[in-house]
Amino acid sequence: MNPLVFTVGHSNWPFPDFVRLLKSAGIDTVLDVRSRPASGRNPQFTQPAFETLLRGENIGYTFLGEELGGRPANADLYRQNGTVDYQACRKSFAFRAGIERVAAEAARHKVALVCAEEDP
């Protein structure tokens, strides 16, 4: 059986509603794929508060934004015009390691990849 990986965006949910959404799907581990885990408008989703709040609800948290985030730190993964070269990202060691981490977590837990978008 292949592990199932959910996706969810925190958008502007109040934290209790966001947790209810996770729990209604049986999610026990959040894998945060935001490059920058911060939200000025929704501070409940800013690190380290987000992790602390999740752990208080018995939901695990792992930050994978460096490996899987949409704005990589490695300048070699950008085109000359400043846009991200996602094809190059997929070939990078960091991305492959991130995908392996997702697979490993999904084999042991019911996971959701979390980003900021309302409809990921």
C-alpha beads as a LAMMPS data file, in Angstrom:
LAMMPS data file: protein, C-alpha beads

120 atoms
119 bonds

1 atom types
1 bond types

-500.0 500.0 xlo xhi
-500.0 500.0 ylo yhi
-500.0 500.0 zlo zhi

Masses

1 110.0

Atoms # bond

1 1 1 0.000 0.000 0.000
2 1 1 1.305 3.449 -0.909
3 1 1 1.257 6.027 1.870
4 1 1 -1.143 8.914 1.409
5 1 1 0.113 12.497 1.689
6 1 1 -2.392 15.311 2.230
7 1 1 -1.902 18.995 1.402
8 1 1 -3.394 21.943 3.235
9 1 1 -2.894 25.684 3.238
10 1 1 -3.168 27.570 6.493
11 1 1 -4.606 30.660 4.748
12 1 1 -6.105 32.866 7.470
13 1 1 -7.726 30.095 9.508
14 1 1 -8.022 30.644 13.247
15 1 1 -5.692 28.065 14.790
16 1 1 -8.451 26.022 16.535
17 1 1 -10.307 25.646 13.213
18 1 1 -7.094 24.674 11.428
19 1 1 -6.416 21.967 14.030
20 1 1 -9.988 20.680 13.709
21 1 1 -9.457 20.399 9.954
22 1 1 -6.234 18.420 10.465
23 1 1 -7.780 16.146 13.064
24 1 1 -10.894 15.528 10.949
25 1 1 -8.573 14.004 8.331
26 1 1 -6.628 12.075 10.977
27 1 1 -3.437 14.075 10.368
28 1 1 -0.878 13.487 13.128
29 1 1 2.162 15.119 11.516
30 1 1 2.573 18.426 9.671
31 1 1 5.414 18.855 7.175
32 1 1 5.877 22.595 6.666
33 1 1 7.088 23.279 3.109
34 1 1 7.092 27.083 3.292
35 1 1 10.468 28.590 2.431
36 1 1 9.902 31.236 5.068
37 1 1 7.710 29.926 7.900
38 1 1 6.306 33.281 8.922
39 1 1 3.029 35.146 8.539
40 1 1 2.674 38.797 9.455
41 1 1 -1.107 38.668 9.187
42 1 1 -1.526 35.316 10.912
43 1 1 1.117 35.062 13.638
44 1 1 -0.254 31.716 14.842
45 1 1 1.404 30.232 11.736
46 1 1 4.819 31.811 12.353
47 1 1 7.690 29.750 13.721
48 1 1 8.247 28.850 16.500
49 1 1 4.664 29.510 17.662
50 1 1 3.172 27.253 14.979
51 1 1 5.245 24.240 16.012
52 1 1 4.543 24.844 19.698
53 1 1 0.789 25.117 19.111
54 1 1 0.729 21.958 16.984
55 1 1 2.728 19.950 19.505
56 1 1 0.290 21.127 22.186
57 1 1 -2.413 19.413 20.122
58 1 1 -0.332 16.204 19.800
59 1 1 0.444 16.910 16.157
60 1 1 4.061 16.498 15.095
61 1 1 5.876 19.195 13.143
62 1 1 8.807 19.050 10.738
63 1 1 10.152 21.995 8.751
64 1 1 11.035 21.029 5.167
65 1 1 11.031 24.489 3.598
66 1 1 14.756 24.403 2.905
67 1 1 14.338 21.200 0.903
68 1 1 10.892 21.649 -0.658
69 1 1 10.019 25.336 -0.377
70 1 1 9.180 27.393 -3.428
71 1 1 11.977 29.934 -2.856
72 1 1 15.233 27.968 -2.555
73 1 1 18.271 29.553 -0.904
74 1 1 20.634 28.147 -3.550
75 1 1 21.208 30.880 -6.164
76 1 1 22.009 28.199 -8.775
77 1 1 18.322 27.231 -8.755
78 1 1 17.218 30.575 -10.224
79 1 1 17.166 31.682 -13.845
80 1 1 18.898 34.891 -14.921
81 1 1 15.551 36.729 -14.806
82 1 1 15.177 35.842 -11.102
83 1 1 12.500 33.167 -11.440
84 1 1 12.938 29.768 -9.831
85 1 1 14.020 26.958 -12.151
86 1 1 11.806 24.234 -10.734
87 1 1 13.226 21.639 -13.114
88 1 1 16.658 22.276 -11.598
89 1 1 15.122 22.180 -8.114
90 1 1 13.706 18.707 -8.723
91 1 1 17.171 17.494 -9.679
92 1 1 18.854 18.971 -6.607
93 1 1 20.122 16.832 -3.752
94 1 1 18.112 18.894 -1.233
95 1 1 14.831 18.345 -3.066
96 1 1 15.413 14.607 -3.432
97 1 1 16.297 14.385 0.266
98 1 1 13.106 16.280 1.108
99 1 1 10.977 13.915 -0.959
100 1 1 12.623 10.940 0.749
101 1 1 11.829 12.524 4.112
102 1 1 8.177 12.976 3.127
103 1 1 7.990 9.324 2.055
104 1 1 9.586 8.157 5.304
105 1 1 7.245 10.272 7.438
106 1 1 4.207 9.150 5.420
107 1 1 5.164 5.516 5.986
108 1 1 4.949 6.066 9.761
109 1 1 2.371 8.839 10.151
110 1 1 -0.642 10.408 8.500
111 1 1 0.970 13.557 7.130
112 1 1 -0.038 16.835 5.547
113 1 1 2.250 19.129 3.608
114 1 1 1.450 22.638 4.813
115 1 1 1.872 25.856 2.885
116 1 1 0.306 29.297 3.190
117 1 1 -2.093 29.187 0.230
118 1 1 -5.802 28.820 0.818
119 1 1 -6.136 26.128 -1.869
120 1 1 -2.781 24.359 -2.390

Bonds

1 1 1 2
2 1 2 3
3 1 3 4
4 1 4 5
5 1 5 6
6 1 6 7
7 1 7 8
8 1 8 9
9 1 9 10
10 1 10 11
11 1 11 12
12 1 12 13
13 1 13 14
14 1 14 15
15 1 15 16
16 1 16 17
17 1 17 18
18 1 18 19
19 1 19 20
20 1 20 21
21 1 21 22
22 1 22 23
23 1 23 24
24 1 24 25
25 1 25 26
26 1 26 27
27 1 27 28
28 1 28 29
29 1 29 30
30 1 30 31
31 1 31 32
32 1 32 33
33 1 33 34
34 1 34 35
35 1 35 36
36 1 36 37
37 1 37 38
38 1 38 39
39 1 39 40
40 1 40 41
41 1 41 42
42 1 42 43
43 1 43 44
44 1 44 45
45 1 45 46
46 1 46 47
47 1 47 48
48 1 48 49
49 1 49 50
50 1 50 51
51 1 51 52
52 1 52 53
53 1 53 54
54 1 54 55
55 1 55 56
56 1 56 57
57 1 57 58
58 1 58 59
59 1 59 60
60 1 60 61
61 1 61 62
62 1 62 63
63 1 63 64
64 1 64 65
65 1 65 66
66 1 66 67
67 1 67 68
68 1 68 69
69 1 69 70
70 1 70 71
71 1 71 72
72 1 72 73
73 1 73 74
74 1 74 75
75 1 75 76
76 1 76 77
77 1 77 78
78 1 78 79
79 1 79 80
80 1 80 81
81 1 81 82
82 1 82 83
83 1 83 84
84 1 84 85
85 1 85 86
86 1 86 87
87 1 87 88
88 1 88 89
89 1 89 90
90 1 90 91
91 1 91 92
92 1 92 93
93 1 93 94
94 1 94 95
95 1 95 96
96 1 96 97
97 1 97 98
98 1 98 99
99 1 99 100
100 1 100 101
101 1 101 102
102 1 102 103
103 1 103 104
104 1 104 105
105 1 105 106
106 1 106 107
107 1 107 108
108 1 108 109
109 1 109 110
110 1 110 111
111 1 111 112
112 1 112 113
113 1 113 114
114 1 114 115
115 1 115 116
116 1 116 117
117 1 117 118
118 1 118 119
119 1 119 120
